[in-house]
Amino acid sequence: MRVLKATILTAACLAALAARAEGPGLGQPLSPEEIPFYATHILPDGTGLPEGGGTAVEGAELFATLCAACHGETGIEGPIEPVVGPNETFARPAGRYWPYATTLFDYTRRSMPFHQPKSLEDDEVYAVTAYILHRNGLIGENERMDSESLPAVVMPNRENVISLWDLQGDEPY
Ligand code: HEC
């Protein structure tokens, strides 16, 4: 009886170990061709920005079609996090509060429109980014945003933001 119990216990342990080695069965490995689609990183200085470009004039129609339902007809109204402002309901609109215009591009390209992330062409992302910056009074409506001009936009809140990298260098927290 004791031998039988030990055998059952061993078998149960082995089964549990095997299941653990296989993992919970969630997700699947990406193929090398798929990785660039997901691994997009743009640094504050513009490193990683793609080719292409766009103006606020081009972005206005895209914004009306793809973004206005959530962020407001002109970017101010909301109901969700207005990207233009500030106003009494939202003090920190991304298009003015964020320290780098390049982050606006990166965020939009990887996550907007909310229900269809990564559906925009790079030119379209440049154009809606230009529209948001223009609506915030930071660039002209015909100023073309591309990998050269976008990092050169000086966001008004930049000096109020502390860079942990600058403070700590390669030191960990
Ligand atoms: C279906 C609704 C919806 C649509 C359409 C949409 N967004 Fe958003 N957007 C959101 C939500 C929700 C958030 C907040 C997400 C979060 O905080 O995790 C957000 C956040 C943002 C932010 C950051 C705002 C902040 O203050 O943090 C930006 C910039 C932005 N969206 C740009 C766009 C652009 C550009 C488009 C059109 C191409 C767009 N969004 C379309 C729902 C939407």
Boltz pocket constraint, residues with backbone or C-beta under 6 A from the ligand:
constraints:
  - pocket:
      binder: B
      contacts: [[A, 62], [A, 63], [A, 66], [A, 67], [A, 68], [A, 69], [A, 70], [A, 71], [A, 80], [A, 81], [A, 82], [A, 83], [A, 92], [A, 93], [A, 94], [A, 95], [A, 104], [A, 107], [A, 108], [A, 112], [A, 113], [A, 114], [A, 115], [A, 128], [A, 129]]
      max_distance: 6.0
